């Protein structure tokens, strides 16, 4: 098999050539191939822009992403497929002339991870339907050609159990307390310590393998923003930094596993999990909140 044929097979495009060797017909790329190509161009451009222009765009996009998540609330219920959720977000992004920035990012093949109950983050959307009692985690990552916006949120279905609702309420309080630690000069570790204090008090576990991050010329960049307590000193927060603070928590112990697809992160003990995040900008006297809580 030629290298060209191997490339086509890898892209799922093989098998449609004519009999004439001079007349090779290649099918049109899928919209996800186009998303990935557009993202590469946008990311390269963002990496050349001045900080003040990126921050201004992050401020705009953070608000847009929150609005997209808010628009999902009527859709979250028993019998809705995860692909329907992804399609709704894609339509919302398109109407705002935004790109689904996750497509192709480090090889990710989808646009909107939709994780349910013991699925924590990164789950590839599918035709699988939402159950009656569920915590539904949706990750929306968008870009223009001037910056990024990202927020994850967990929605409870109408028949979610009392314990599921307690976990979600605890995570919201943990995120709030984490955000209250943000101010220039304060140790970055204060955020994770505050988050874990809330989770520990109510008997839930912080997942340690994933964390929040800085945002700027790259969608994910230093510093790491841990959602749990660590021993020792940490770097101070710096005026003007844009951070995406994340709470990733679960019932039971903190152990996780990853599905064979290489993307979907699951609770090893099948305990329910939640993820919430918020973009903020560090200021001298606290934090400029770029994202809003979805509910």
N, C-alpha and C positions, 0 to 999 in steps of 0.2 A: 504494500500500500504506500502511495506517495505521501510526502509530508503534507501537501495540500489536502489530500483525502483525509488524513488523520485530523487536521485542523477542523475540517467540515464535520467529521464524525464527532469530535469533541463538542462542537457547538450544536450538534443535533441537526446538521444541515446536509448530511451525506445522502446519496441515493437518488439524486434528481439530475443526472447528466444526460445529454443527448448522445446519439450514436456517433455524431461527428466529433472528433477530438478538438476541433477548433471552436466548437459551439458549446462551451460549458455553461450551464445555467445554474446560478446559485440563488436559492430562495432569499426573499427579503429577511433581514434580521428581525428578530422578535422585538417587541417594545422593551423588554428587559435588557436585551443587548444594547438598544439605543439609550436606555436610561444609564447603563454602565458607562457607555462611551461619553455621554453628556456629563456625567459625574466626573470622569477623569479630567475633562477639559475645565470644568468649573473649579475643581479642587486645585488644579495647577494655577489658575488665575488668582484664586483667593490667597494662595501662598505668596503672591507678589504685592499684595495690597498693604497700605499703611494701617497701623493698629486702629487709629481713630475711625477709619472708614469701616473696618470689620466690626468694631464694637457697635457702631450705629446700626449696622445691618443685623447684628445679633439681637439687639434690642427689638427691632421690628419683627424678626423671624420668631423669637421666643413667644411673642404675643400671638403670632399666627398659628404656631403649633398648639398652643393652649386652646385656641378657638377650634382647631380641627379635632382635638380630643373631646372638647365639649360637644361637638356635633355628633359624636359617636354615642352619647348616652342613650338616646331613644332606640338605638340599634342593638344594645347589649341585652340579650335575653335568650331564653331556651329556644333551640331550633335554628338559630342563626349560625351560618358557617363562618369559619375563620377567613376563608377567601372573600366572603362578602364584606367583612371588616376591612381587609386589605384594599378591596376595590373602592370602598367608600373613601378611605384615606387618599388613595391615588386620585380620585375625582376631585377631592378637596384641594390637593396639592396642585393639580392641573388648573383649577379655577383661579388659583393665586399665582400662577406662573412660577411654581417652585418645583424643584427636583426631589425625587425620593432618594436621599443621599446614602441610604444603606445598600442600594443595589450595586453589587460589585465590590463593595468595601471589604478589603481583605478576602475577596471571593464570595461574599454572602450572596446567595442566589435569589433572594426575595426582597420585598420592599418594606413590609410591616410585620415584624414578629408578633404573634398572638399566642400567648401562653396561658394555660388554664389550670387552676388548682395546683397540683404538685409540679407542673411545668413552671419553672421560675422565670427564665428569660430566653430569648433567642429562638423560640420555637417557630419552625417554618409553617406558614399558613397552609391550610388544607381544606378539603370539603367536610372535615369532621365538624359536627354540630356542637354548639354550646349546650351543656347540661342545665338542668333547672337550678341547681345549687352550685354556684361557681364564683370564683375570683378570676377575673379576666384581665390579663396584663397586656397592654398594647404599647409598643414602642414606636414613636413617630420621630423620624430624623429627616430634616429637610435642609435644602440649601438653595440659594440663588447663585449668582456668580460673584457675590460680594461677601458672603458669610454663611453661617450655619445656625440652625435652631434645632434643639433636641429636648424631648421630654417623654418620660415613661409614666404611665398611670395605671392603676388597678381599679377596675369597676366590679361591683358586686351585682349579681343578678337579683331579681326580685325575691327569689326563694333561697338566697344564700343563708347559711346557718348562722346561729348566734355567735358561734366561735369564729367563723369566717369574718363576720362583721367586727368582732372584737379585735382580730388581728389587723384588719384594715384600719380601724380607728387608731390603734396603737402606732401603726406605721406613719399615719398622718401626723400624729403628735410628735413622733420621733423626728420626722422631717422638719417640722416647725421648730423644734428645739435645736436641731442642727443648724438651721438657717439663722437663728438668733445669735449664734456664736461668731458670725462672719463680721469682721472689721479689720481694717488695716493694722498690722503689727501683732495681732493675736496669733497664737500657734494654730497651724492648720489642723493639728490633731484634736483641737477642742471640738471640732464638728463631729468627728466619729465618736468621741467620748460621750457627747451629749446624746447622740443617737442611741448608743448602746445602753446608756443609763435608762432610757425610756423602755427599750425592749426588755432589758433584764428585769425591770420592776414588774412587768406584766408576763414574764415567763416565756418570751419568744427569743429566737436566735437570729443573730446577724450573720449573713453569709459572707465569708471572708475572701472568696476567690475573685470577686468582682467589686468594682468601686466606681465612684465618681471621678471627674477629671477636669482639667483645664480645657478651655476652648479659645481659638484664635485663628491663626493662619492655617492650622490643622484642626480638623473636627475633634480629635482627641489628642491632647498634648499635656505636658507637665503643667501643674503638679497633679499627682494622684490625690484624690479626695476620698479618704477611707471612710466607710460607714460603720466603723467599729473602733474600739479603743486599742491602742498599741502602747507599749512601754517606751519610755525615752522621750527625748525632745523632738520637735518637728519644726519645719521651716515656718517663718511668719507669713501671713497673708499680706499681699502687696496691693496697694491702691491701683485700681484699674483692671485687676485680674478678673476674667470671666470664668466662673466655675459652674460645673453641673454637679450639684449635690444629690446623691442617690441613697435611698434606703432600700436595701434588699434583705428581706427578713422572712422567716418561716416559723411555723409551728414545729415542735420537736427539735431534734438536734440539727446542727448546721451542715451536715455532710451532704454533698451533691454528687451527681454523676452526669455524664454527657452521653446523649444518644449516639447511635452509630452514624447518624447524619453529620456528626461533628459540630453541630450548632446548638441543638436544643439542650438546655440545662435543666435537670430534674432534681427534685428532692429525693435523696437516696431512701429515706424512710417513708416516702409518699405523703409527707405532711404538706399542707397547703402553704403557698408562698405568696408574697406581695412584692411589687417594686413600684416605687414612687420617685420622681426626681424633679428638680427645679433648677433653672438657670439663674444665677445671681452675678452681680458685679460688685467687687469689693470696693468699699468707700471708707473714708477716714472715720466716719462716725457710725458705720454699720454696713448694711448691704442694700444695694439697689436691686430689688426683685424684678427680674426680667420675665419670668414665668409666673403664672397664677396657679393656685390650686384648682383642680378641675371641679371638685366638689368638697 
